[in-house]
């Protein structure tokens, strides 16, 4: 828990220690937990039918609720996941530079970003919608470049319910969502969920990330009789591009974080409405949160993102011209380190060797159609 003196009490976590220096491929692969979200065409259609246009339009004005991952007072780190919120006021996003310096050098082992097939600027960021225990939620997410062209990154607590436990139901990704709940670049149904085993096993926030393989996208076409038919729009990466992926870069990097925040600040104010992509930019440092089993967390401060931003991408070397960069984390926890009226930082789990193994599992599990 964070004290009012802005410090975090140390705690011995024993068997919950993270092993950050995994190097062997077999060892890394053994840490991956995979769950099937949709197996058949009937499964895909059932999820699609759940998210007809009228439901997605309503999703833009759901009332905000805490995620099942959140159970902490305002002076401690709390999950930034959210159900779709009530519209509120908006604040201007901070300006973005055309590039960002990097402490940890990129290598050939990192995954390069990919532009959309038509060569336009990327539109990789969006929202994931899903159900936990019969209740609907949404988070932020991003499309990641891959051989399959069908991989999405988000927070683990936006895809796997620790209480049930099990993968989220009716999980979809909507890149570049319209403020009215429209999906101009398609709807992509989750196929397989890939996690580090210590998220479902321990709820360890050092592994609060997920890579989800998705089916080909579709849009709803309205028919003359008022009904809607699904129209195939192809692979995710072809349509919107894919973020690169960089692991093992440590701290001290300049990061640009993205998300769709909507939840209240600790003082009850609502500066964000959840309908506009927001950003924070700064240099990272290390943080810990023993109450969340977070020992190797990466902190970005200042940043006042709230619930709804969970799962949003952290990008190294972000380029405004292409809207691409290298994914090096996802929004996981919001912080009120000075115990004042607004959140002042956000943290991500560390992206290490096992993160790449989870990503590769998602890529390999992607549907072939």
PyMOL commands that set and color helices and strands:
alter all, ss='L'
color gray80, all
select helices_A, chain A and resi 14-16+25-29+41-50+53-59+156-158+197-202+205-207+236-240+290-292+353-364
alter helices_A, ss='H'
color red, helices_A
select strands_A, chain A and resi 32-36+78-79+125-132+135-144+151-154+160-161+166-167+169-175+188-196+210-214+217-222+228-234+244-245+254-259+278-289+294-301+313-319+324-330+333-335+345-348
alter strands_A, ss='S'
color yellow, strands_A
deselect
rebuild
show_as cartoon
